[in-house]
């Protein structure tokens, strides 16, 4: 679903299967500091440019107060992490790929992110996505994208003056509503890499 409004959050896009035009629409929204609604391996997410402070602030306004204060960000390749994290131990990825659940990795020192995105200690959560749409989007955008889990059933903050246009859903027998309601944000865990010793916890 594509919603267009006049506020600081200019556009929200939700889609599972996409055309080239869908991708271009998403990129336009991200560059404008807007918010995307999309699905990842760990459920429904709201996303934005991870380097824009105003976009991160706007995204927080769409989430309940009980939401986690630190959000995962999407990257597509291990080598991309080196650009956005200081002193990354790449051995962590070998452990992460063996996990049965989608796993975001906590890195101690993020670089180049919006100042209001990392935790107070400067750490960032990075998720290396294998989802075809998410990988394509991150590669085309060339910057990390926030992917904050949320419950679409409780998503009540869309601006009432916005209009809606349904985007095409390709290669799927299920409806958009069924897709969004089946992808709940309860399937992510966090990997802390403490001096080579892995610690895995549920993402809250």
C-alpha positions as CSV (number, residue, x, y, z in Angstrom):
1,X,0.0,0.0,0.0
2,X,1.3,3.5,-0.9
3,X,0.2,6.3,1.3
4,X,1.2,9.9,0.5
5,X,0.9,12.7,3.0
6,X,2.1,16.2,3.6
7,X,3.9,15.8,7.0
8,X,7.5,15.1,7.8
9,X,6.8,11.5,7.0
10,X,6.1,11.9,3.3
11,X,5.3,8.4,2.2
12,X,4.8,4.9,3.5
13,X,5.1,2.0,1.2
14,X,4.3,-1.6,2.1
15,X,5.1,-4.4,-0.4
16,X,6.2,-8.0,-0.5
17,X,6.7,-8.6,-4.2
18,X,7.8,-5.7,-6.4
19,X,8.4,-4.3,-9.8
20,X,11.2,-2.0,-10.9
21,X,8.8,1.0,-10.4
22,X,8.1,-0.2,-6.9
23,X,11.8,-0.2,-6.2
24,X,12.2,3.3,-7.7
25,X,9.3,4.5,-5.5
26,X,11.0,3.1,-2.4
27,X,14.3,4.7,-3.2
28,X,12.6,8.1,-3.8
29,X,11.0,7.8,-0.3
30,X,14.2,6.9,1.4
31,X,16.1,9.8,-0.2
32,X,13.3,12.2,0.8
33,X,13.6,11.1,4.5
34,X,10.3,9.1,4.3
35,X,9.2,5.9,6.0
36,X,8.9,2.5,4.4
37,X,6.6,-0.3,5.6
38,X,8.0,-3.7,4.4
39,X,8.7,-7.3,5.4
40,X,12.0,-8.8,6.3
41,X,13.1,-12.3,7.4
42,X,12.0,-11.4,11.0
43,X,8.7,-9.8,10.3
44,X,7.0,-6.6,9.4
45,X,9.2,-3.5,9.7
46,X,9.2,0.3,9.4
47,X,12.3,1.6,7.8
48,X,14.1,4.8,6.9
49,X,17.5,6.1,6.0
50,X,19.8,5.2,8.9
51,X,21.9,8.3,8.3
52,X,19.1,10.9,8.5
53,X,18.2,12.2,12.1
54,X,14.8,13.6,11.1
55,X,13.9,10.3,9.4
56,X,14.8,8.3,12.5
57,X,12.8,10.7,14.7
58,X,9.8,10.4,12.4
59,X,10.0,6.6,12.5
60,X,10.0,6.6,16.3
61,X,6.8,8.6,16.2
62,X,5.1,5.7,14.4
63,X,6.1,3.1,17.0
64,X,4.5,2.5,20.4
65,X,6.3,3.8,23.5
66,X,7.0,0.2,24.5
67,X,9.1,-0.4,21.4
68,X,12.8,-1.1,21.7
69,X,15.0,2.0,21.8
70,X,17.6,0.4,19.5
71,X,16.6,-0.6,16.0
72,X,18.3,-3.1,13.6
73,X,19.7,-1.7,10.4
74,X,19.9,-3.6,7.2
75,X,23.1,-4.2,5.2
76,X,23.5,-6.7,2.3
77,X,27.1,-7.8,2.4
78,X,29.7,-8.6,5.1
79,X,32.2,-6.2,3.5
80,X,29.6,-3.4,3.9
81,X,29.9,-3.7,7.7
82,X,33.5,-2.5,7.6
83,X,32.4,0.9,6.3
84,X,29.8,1.4,9.1
85,X,31.5,-0.2,12.1
86,X,34.9,0.3,13.8
87,X,37.1,-2.7,14.6
88,X,34.6,-5.3,13.5
89,X,35.5,-8.9,14.2
90,X,34.3,-10.7,11.1
91,X,34.3,-14.1,12.8
92,X,31.0,-13.1,14.3
93,X,29.3,-13.8,10.9
94,X,30.4,-17.4,10.9
95,X,28.5,-17.9,14.2
96,X,25.5,-15.8,13.1
97,X,24.8,-17.8,9.9
98,X,24.5,-21.0,12.0
99,X,21.7,-19.6,14.1
100,X,18.2,-21.1,13.5
101,X,16.5,-17.7,13.8
102,X,17.2,-14.4,12.1
103,X,20.1,-12.8,14.1
104,X,21.1,-9.2,14.3
105,X,24.7,-8.5,15.5
106,X,25.5,-5.9,18.0
107,X,28.6,-3.9,17.1
108,X,30.2,-1.6,19.7
109,X,31.1,1.3,17.5
110,X,28.9,2.5,14.7
111,X,30.2,5.0,12.1
112,X,28.3,7.5,10.1
113,X,24.8,6.7,11.4
114,X,22.3,9.4,12.4
115,X,23.3,10.5,15.9
116,X,19.9,9.4,17.4
117,X,20.1,5.9,16.0
118,X,22.9,4.1,18.0
119,X,22.4,3.1,21.7
120,X,23.8,5.6,24.3
121,X,27.1,3.7,24.3
122,X,27.5,4.0,20.5
123,X,26.6,0.4,19.7
124,X,24.5,-0.5,16.6
125,X,22.5,-3.5,15.6
126,X,23.2,-4.8,12.1
127,X,21.2,-7.4,10.3
128,X,22.7,-8.9,7.1
129,X,19.5,-9.5,5.1
130,X,19.1,-12.4,2.6
131,X,15.6,-11.3,1.6
132,X,15.7,-10.6,-2.2
133,X,13.8,-7.3,-2.0
134,X,15.7,-6.0,1.1
135,X,19.1,-6.9,-0.4
136,X,18.2,-5.2,-3.7
137,X,16.9,-2.1,-1.9
138,X,20.0,-1.7,0.3
139,X,22.3,-2.2,-2.6
140,X,20.5,0.4,-4.7
141,X,20.3,2.8,-1.9
142,X,24.0,2.4,-1.0
143,X,23.3,3.2,2.7
144,X,22.0,1.2,5.7
145,X,18.3,1.2,6.2
146,X,16.6,1.1,9.6
147,X,14.3,-2.0,9.9
148,X,12.4,-1.5,13.2
149,X,10.0,-4.4,13.9
150,X,6.4,-3.4,14.5
151,X,2.9,-5.0,14.7
152,X,0.8,-4.0,11.6
153,X,-2.4,-4.7,13.6
154,X,-1.5,-1.9,15.9
155,X,-0.4,0.5,13.3
156,X,-2.9,3.4,13.9
157,X,-0.8,6.5,13.4
158,X,-1.1,7.0,9.6
159,X,-2.2,10.5,8.8
160,X,-6.0,10.6,8.2
161,X,-5.7,13.0,5.2
162,X,-3.5,10.5,3.3
163,X,-4.8,8.7,0.2
164,X,-4.1,5.1,-0.5
165,X,-3.0,3.4,-3.8
166,X,-2.6,-0.4,-3.9
167,X,0.7,-1.6,-5.2
168,X,0.9,-4.7,-7.4
169,X,1.5,-8.0,-5.6
170,X,3.3,-10.5,-7.9
171,X,3.9,-14.2,-7.6
172,X,1.8,-14.6,-4.4
173,X,-1.5,-16.3,-3.8
174,X,-2.1,-14.4,-0.6
175,X,-3.5,-10.9,-0.1
176,X,-1.5,-8.0,1.2
177,X,-3.5,-8.0,4.5
178,X,-2.7,-11.7,5.0
179,X,1.0,-11.1,4.3
180,X,1.3,-8.2,6.8
181,X,-0.6,-10.0,9.5
182,X,1.3,-13.2,9.2
183,X,4.7,-11.5,9.4
184,X,4.8,-10.6,13.1
185,X,7.9,-9.0,14.7
186,X,8.6,-11.9,17.1
187,X,11.3,-13.7,15.2
188,X,14.6,-11.8,15.8
189,X,17.5,-12.4,18.2
190,X,20.6,-10.4,19.0
191,X,24.1,-11.7,19.0
192,X,26.6,-10.0,21.3
193,X,30.2,-10.8,20.5
194,X,32.1,-10.4,23.8
195,X,35.8,-10.9,23.1
196,X,35.1,-13.9,20.9
197,X,32.4,-15.4,23.2
198,X,29.0,-15.3,21.6
199,X,25.9,-14.3,23.7
200,X,22.5,-14.7,22.1
201,X,19.4,-13.0,23.4
202,X,15.9,-12.3,22.2
203,X,15.3,-8.9,20.7
204,X,12.7,-7.0,22.7
